[in-house]
Amino acid sequence: MSSANGSVPMSQIPVIQIEDLWRTYRMAADVEVHALQGVSLSIQRNEYVAIVGPSGSGKSTLMNLLGCLDTPTRGRYVLNGRLVSELDDDELAQIRNLEIGFIFQTFNLLARATALHNVELPLIYSRLPKDERRERAREALRAVDLEDRMGHRPNELSGGQRQRVAIARALVTRPAILLADEPTGNLDSAVSAEILQLFDKLHAEGNTIVLITHDHDIAAHAQRVISVRDGRLESDVSRAAIPPVPA
């Protein structure tokens, strides 16, 4: 497939392209806080990128903009070929549902629903036939090695299994990016390692992953680490220059 101008294959166009992105909050009539200040970056298809920074650095604001949960004060954001920085609320909702697979540290699963139904939920409004929705959900659960837990409810699953269900739910729409916000924040170190191994597997299978974290050890599992501080990009380092994570 080619781009709109027919000159560049879609596979060579960044899945995320941000140019001079600002997010300013007006706290009072004469007080403004610049949470993001002129951020520019691009992320290619099938990259595994970590965005890291301390509390108040702007990484959460950047995540909200990448996930179309907020809109920039100014600047351009192109996701998978669409200029999302100028879309209306309905169009943004469609982007969030179809193009972005969200993974949160709190899992956000329905307590009374089975793993299969939790994973199927993003497809409910897609007009897919029920049988196809169910098969897509089963496929996503197989991808995270939970085929034998499809009928279990969240309280019947361990923390790591619940996060795997949440990852399967993020995968089920076959999104352009997986956006993971502190996905190991509620897990112990052993289970965190399992989830990070799963991200490695998903990346190897062709998924684009953007991981938001305050933990540099977690970030070092990605192939590229972008550091944010005071609303600006502080550094952007590829895996070749990242020290290996201790076993």
C-alpha positions in Angstrom: 0.0 0.0 0.0 1.3 3.5 -0.8 0.7 6.8 0.8 -1.8 9.4 -0.4 0.8 10.9 -2.8 1.8 7.5 -4.0 5.5 8.2 -3.5 6.2 6.4 -0.1 5.1 3.0 0.9 2.9 3.0 4.1 5.4 0.6 5.7 8.0 3.4 5.6 5.7 6.1 7.0 6.0 6.6 10.8 3.0 5.2 12.7 3.4 8.2 15.0 4.6 11.7 13.8 4.6 14.6 16.3 5.8 18.1 15.3 6.2 21.0 17.8 3.5 19.6 20.2 2.5 21.9 23.1 0.0 21.4 25.9 -0.6 24.4 28.1 -3.0 24.5 31.0 -4.5 27.8 32.2 -4.5 27.5 36.0 -5.8 31.1 36.6 -6.5 34.2 34.6 -2.8 35.1 34.4 -1.1 31.7 35.2 -0.2 29.1 32.5 1.6 25.8 33.0 3.4 24.4 30.0 3.1 20.6 30.5 4.6 20.0 27.1 6.9 22.4 25.2 7.5 21.9 21.5 7.9 18.1 21.5 8.8 16.5 18.1 9.3 12.8 17.5 8.5 10.0 15.2 7.9 6.3 15.9 8.2 3.7 13.1 6.0 0.7 12.7 7.1 -2.3 14.8 9.3 -0.2 17.1 9.3 -0.9 20.8 9.7 2.5 22.5 9.8 3.4 26.2 9.0 7.0 27.3 10.5 7.6 30.8 10.5 10.4 33.2 9.9 11.4 36.8 6.6 12.6 38.2 5.7 16.0 36.7 8.1 15.5 33.7 5.3 15.6 31.1 5.3 12.0 30.2 1.7 11.4 31.3 0.6 14.5 29.3 2.4 13.1 26.3 0.8 9.7 26.8 -2.7 11.3 26.9 -1.9 13.1 23.7 -0.6 10.0 22.0 -3.7 8.1 23.2 -6.1 10.8 21.9 -7.3 11.2 25.5 -6.4 14.9 25.3 -5.8 17.4 22.5 -2.7 19.6 22.0 -2.7 23.3 22.5 -0.8 23.6 19.3 1.3 21.4 17.0 0.7 18.4 14.7 0.0 14.8 15.6 -0.3 12.2 12.8 -1.2 8.7 13.8 -1.2 5.9 11.2 -1.6 8.5 8.4 -4.4 10.6 10.0 -4.0 14.1 11.4 -5.5 13.5 14.8 -4.6 16.9 16.2 -7.5 18.4 14.3 -10.2 15.7 14.7 -13.5 16.2 16.5 -14.6 14.2 19.6 -16.4 11.5 17.6 -13.5 11.0 15.3 -11.1 10.9 18.3 -13.3 8.2 20.0 -13.1 6.1 16.8 -9.3 6.4 16.8 -9.1 5.4 20.5 -11.3 2.3 19.8 -9.7 1.1 16.6 -6.1 2.4 16.3 -4.8 2.4 19.9 -4.7 -0.6 22.3 -4.6 0.7 25.9 -2.9 -1.2 28.7 -3.1 0.2 32.2 -1.5 -0.8 35.5 -5.0 -1.2 37.1 -6.2 -3.7 34.4 -9.7 -2.0 34.2 -11.5 -5.4 33.7 -15.2 -5.9 34.3 -15.4 -8.0 37.5 -18.5 -10.1 36.5 -17.4 -10.8 33.0 -15.2 -13.7 31.8 -11.8 -13.2 30.3 -13.3 -13.9 26.9 -16.1 -11.3 27.3 -13.6 -8.7 28.7 -11.5 -9.1 25.6 -14.5 -9.0 23.2 -15.8 -5.7 24.6 -13.8 -3.3 22.2 -15.4 -5.1 19.3 -19.0 -4.8 20.4 -19.5 -1.5 18.4 -17.6 -2.7 15.4 -20.6 -4.4 13.8 -18.7 -7.7 13.5 -20.9 -10.8 13.7 -20.9 -12.3 17.2 -19.1 -15.5 16.1 -16.3 -13.4 14.5 -16.0 -11.2 17.6 -15.7 -14.3 19.8 -13.0 -15.9 17.5 -11.0 -12.6 17.5 -11.2 -12.6 21.3 -10.1 -16.2 21.5 -7.2 -15.4 19.1 -6.1 -12.5 21.3 -6.2 -14.7 24.5 -4.2 -17.4 22.7 -1.6 -14.7 21.8 -1.0 -14.0 25.5 -1.0 -17.7 26.5 -4.4 -17.7 28.3 -6.4 -20.1 26.1 -7.2 -22.2 29.2 -8.5 -19.3 31.2 -11.1 -17.9 28.8 -14.1 -18.7 31.0 -12.5 -17.3 34.2 -13.5 -14.0 35.9 -10.9 -11.5 37.1 -11.2 -12.7 40.7 -10.3 -16.2 39.6 -7.1 -15.0 38.0 -3.7 -13.9 39.4 -2.5 -10.3 38.9 -0.3 -11.4 36.0 -3.1 -13.3 34.3 -5.4 -10.2 34.7 -2.8 -8.1 33.0 -2.6 -10.6 30.2 -6.3 -10.4 29.8 -5.9 -6.6 29.6 -3.2 -7.0 27.0 -5.4 -9.4 24.9 -8.2 -6.8 25.1 -5.7 -4.2 23.7 -4.7 -6.5 20.9 -8.2 -7.6 19.8 -8.9 -4.6 17.5 -5.5 -5.1 15.8 -4.5 -1.5 16.6 -1.7 0.6 15.1 0.0 0.9 18.5 -0.1 -0.7 21.9 0.1 2.1 24.5 1.1 0.7 27.9 0.9 3.0 30.9 3.0 1.6 33.8 1.8 -1.9 32.9 3.9 -3.6 35.7 3.1 -1.0 38.4 0.8 -3.4 40.4 2.8 -6.5 39.8 5.7 -8.1 41.8 9.1 -8.4 40.2 8.7 -12.0 39.0 5.4 -11.3 37.3 6.6 -8.1 35.9 9.4 -10.0 34.2 6.8 -12.3 32.6 4.8 -9.4 31.3 7.9 -7.8 29.8 8.8 -11.1 28.2 5.3 -11.1 26.7 5.9 -7.6 25.3 9.1 -8.9 23.7 7.1 -11.7 22.1 4.4 -9.2 20.8 7.0 -6.9 19.4 8.7 -9.8 17.6 5.3 -10.6 16.1 5.2 -7.2 14.5 3.3 -5.0 17.1 4.3 -1.4 17.7 4.6 -0.8 21.5 4.9 2.5 23.3 5.6 1.9 27.0 5.2 4.8 29.6 7.1 4.3 32.8 9.0 6.2 35.6 11.3 3.1 36.0 14.5 3.2 34.0 15.0 -0.6 34.6 11.6 -1.3 33.0 12.3 1.2 30.2 15.6 -0.5 29.3 13.7 -3.5 28.0 12.6 -1.4 25.0 14.7 -1.1 21.9 14.5 2.7 22.2 14.2 5.0 25.3 12.9 8.5 25.1 13.5 10.6 28.3 11.2 13.5 29.2 11.9 16.2 31.7 10.2 19.6 32.3 7.9 19.1 29.3 10.7 18.6 26.8 12.5 15.7 25.3 15.8 15.2 27.3 17.2 12.3 25.3 16.4 9.7 22.7 18.6 6.6 22.8 18.4 3.4 20.7 19.1 -0.1 22.2 22.6 -0.2 20.8 23.5 2.5 23.3 21.4 1.2 26.2 23.3 -1.0 28.8 21.8 -4.5 28.9 19.3 -5.3 31.6 20.8 -7.6 34.3 19.4 -11.2 34.1 
